[in-house]
Amino acid sequence: MKSKKIKEAIDYGDYPERMGRNLERTAGSPDSLYGSNPAMGRGPQDVERLIGERFKKIVDHLRRVTNIQDLSSGQVQQMLFGEMMNGFSRIVQIENRHIPALKALALEACIEETEINPNWYQFELSLNANDINTSKFRFSPEEESDDEEQETSQTGVEIPSFDIEDLTPQEQLELEKHKRNIINAIVQGAAKKAHHIYEKPEVKARLDEIDPALHPLYRRVMSITDFMYFTMDEMIDRMSQTGSGVIGQNYLDQADGGGDEGGEDEHPVDTKIVAKATMFPVLCHELIKGIKEATARHGLPKDVTMAQKVMGQTDVLSNEPIQLRMGPELYEKLRMLLPDEMFLDENKGLISWFEQVLYEIPAKEFLKIISNVVSADESKNRLAQAKFVEVMREAMTLKREYDEYNDDEEDDINPDDIDISDAFK
């Protein structure tokens, strides 16, 4: 008999490596978190494409790091898992001798990476697993009220169409949830880049001064971790449902004395970004995630009650695995469509203003823009590019007005001059 080759939904090309079967099913499900999102114009096919492209990049990177060209066998993966665990233990041993220096480097590197004005926030950093507080996690979506459930059943809402003109409150809530899920994926994608911030030459040089063993350990452990996130998917998903084995945490808190002191022209800091982790690359991830989450607040509904409902349904730990797998590719596609002008030296710091303006776009229009970003159709990509030029112009205006209002007080801040004592609590 002739054997029939089964066509796989995810395009692996000539790669022998495969992600976990459960992850493959989730990516291809129209009922999944992103398979039902209007920003995925082709539904699960777009999700599969994003996750598949991300997986192949991770495989390529791990091949370079380990010099193993076929990572598909169970024996090889078990060997890598053991190396990852041993490397993690070694990292913690070394880092425990250099915690203040590593926290200082993490803060400086992440401020430089995100191009934020460091005077906008307070920072509190921890490199201690015992400081991670799982009680602050929301593990699953909050239950809808009886009124909301009744309205859902009456309207029969599943996926709001872009063509809907008059939305019911429940339909608007659904759109806002979809928007928030996309923003959360973008935030996770930006933060995931920080896992490898140790590769930046200036960061590597500082790490080598602290301990030359750290950089090669980070390089292997984090590359294996990325791979295992796709191949050991069931274990990762279980951990996200219970909080067991969590190695990082961030949250936004009220700043110490925030809003209670200073005159109206002094712009007191009102937000503290708290980032905790068990090792330096994860601390950078959590810190950048916190910085990006602070900006992402501009994407929430203006109505406080609806904003709370949206966060209660979307900002849950169990959603993070799929966001970490898909988000980096979504973030990269968005970045590739930004105007070249965004990356000029004179526009350093503009990205935060750009994100603020982008996230403030109403949910229906925002999701359509992201649909154009995600699309494999270059004509739709160009529509997103054109919109991003408009967003950039508005962001430049906001930034200029802010800088003029503050005269020269907050211009050209040098991270070397930042007082980071609050980060070492």
Secondary structure as the mmCIF struct_conf table of DSSP 4:
data_model
#
loop_
_struct_conf.conf_type_id
_struct_conf.id
_struct_conf.beg_label_comp_id
_struct_conf.beg_label_asym_id
_struct_conf.beg_label_seq_id
_struct_conf.end_label_comp_id
_struct_conf.end_label_asym_id
_struct_conf.end_label_seq_id
HELX_LH_PP_P HELX_LH_PP_P1 LYS A 2 GLU A 8
BEND BEND1 ALA A 9 ILE A 10
TURN_TY1_P TURN_TY1_P1 GLY A 13 ASP A 14
HELX_RH_AL_P HELX_RH_AL_P1 ARG A 21 ALA A 27
TURN_TY1_P TURN_TY1_P2 GLY A 28 GLY A 28
TURN_TY1_P TURN_TY1_P3 PRO A 30 ASP A 31
BEND BEND2 SER A 32 SER A 32
TURN_TY1_P TURN_TY1_P4 LEU A 33 SER A 36
TURN_TY1_P TURN_TY1_P5 PRO A 38 ALA A 39
BEND BEND3 MET A 40 MET A 40
TURN_TY1_P TURN_TY1_P6 GLY A 41 GLY A 43
HELX_RH_AL_P HELX_RH_AL_P2 PRO A 44 THR A 66
BEND BEND4 GLN A 69 GLN A 69
BEND BEND5 SER A 73 SER A 73
HELX_RH_AL_P HELX_RH_AL_P3 GLY A 74 GLU A 95
TURN_TY1_P TURN_TY1_P7 ASN A 96 ARG A 97
BEND BEND6 HIS A 98 HIS A 98
HELX_RH_AL_P HELX_RH_AL_P4 ILE A 99 THR A 114
TURN_TY1_P TURN_TY1_P8 GLU A 115 GLU A 115
HELX_RH_3T_P HELX_RH_3T_P1 PRO A 118 TRP A 120
STRN STRN1 GLN A 122 SER A 126
HELX_RH_3T_P HELX_RH_3T_P2 ALA A 129 ASP A 131
HELX_RH_3T_P HELX_RH_3T_P3 THR A 134 LYS A 136
BEND BEND7 SER A 140 SER A 140
HELX_LH_PP_P HELX_LH_PP_P2 PRO A 141 SER A 145
HELX_RH_AL_P HELX_RH_AL_P5 ASP A 146 THR A 155
TURN_TY1_P TURN_TY1_P9 GLY A 156 GLY A 156
BEND BEND8 GLU A 158 ILE A 159
TURN_TY1_P TURN_TY1_P10 PHE A 162 ASP A 163
BEND BEND9 GLU A 165 ASP A 166
HELX_RH_AL_P HELX_RH_AL_P6 PRO A 169 LYS A 193
HELX_RH_3T_P HELX_RH_3T_P4 ALA A 194 GLU A 199
BEND BEND10 LYS A 200 LYS A 200
HELX_RH_AL_P HELX_RH_AL_P7 PRO A 201 ILE A 210
TURN_TY1_P TURN_TY1_P11 PRO A 212 ALA A 213
HELX_RH_AL_P HELX_RH_AL_P8 LEU A 214 THR A 231
BEND BEND11 MET A 232 MET A 232
HELX_RH_AL_P HELX_RH_AL_P9 ASP A 233 THR A 242
TURN_TY1_P TURN_TY1_P12 SER A 244 GLY A 245
STRN STRN2 GLY A 248 GLN A 254
TURN_TY1_P TURN_TY1_P13 ASP A 256 ASP A 260
BEND BEND12 GLU A 261 GLY A 262
TURN_TY1_P TURN_TY1_P14 GLU A 264 ASP A 265
BEND BEND13 GLU A 266 GLU A 266
STRN STRN3 THR A 271 ALA A 277
BEND BEND14 THR A 278 MET A 279
HELX_RH_AL_P HELX_RH_AL_P10 PHE A 280 ALA A 296
HELX_RH_3T_P HELX_RH_3T_P5 ARG A 297 GLY A 299
BEND BEND15 LEU A 300 LEU A 300
BEND BEND16 LYS A 302 ASP A 303
HELX_RH_AL_P HELX_RH_AL_P11 VAL A 304 THR A 314
HELX_RH_3T_P HELX_RH_3T_P6 LEU A 317 ASN A 319
HELX_RH_AL_P HELX_RH_AL_P12 GLU A 320 MET A 336
TURN_TY1_P TURN_TY1_P15 LEU A 337 LEU A 337
BEND BEND17 LEU A 338 LEU A 338
HELX_RH_3T_P HELX_RH_3T_P7 ASP A 340 PHE A 343
BEND BEND18 LEU A 344 LEU A 344
HELX_RH_3T_P HELX_RH_3T_P8 ASP A 345 ASN A 347
TURN_TY1_P TURN_TY1_P16 LYS A 348 GLY A 349
HELX_RH_AL_P HELX_RH_AL_P13 LEU A 350 TYR A 359
TURN_TY1_P TURN_TY1_P17 GLU A 360 GLU A 360
BEND BEND19 ILE A 361 ILE A 361
HELX_RH_AL_P HELX_RH_AL_P14 ALA A 363 VAL A 374
BEND BEND20 ALA A 376 ALA A 376
HELX_RH_AL_P HELX_RH_AL_P15 GLU A 378 TYR A 405
TURN_TY1_P TURN_TY1_P18 ASN A 406 GLU A 410
BEND BEND21 ASP A 411 ASP A 412
HELX_RH_3T_P HELX_RH_3T_P9 PRO A 415 ASP A 417
HELX_RH_3T_P HELX_RH_3T_P10 SER A 421 PHE A 424
#
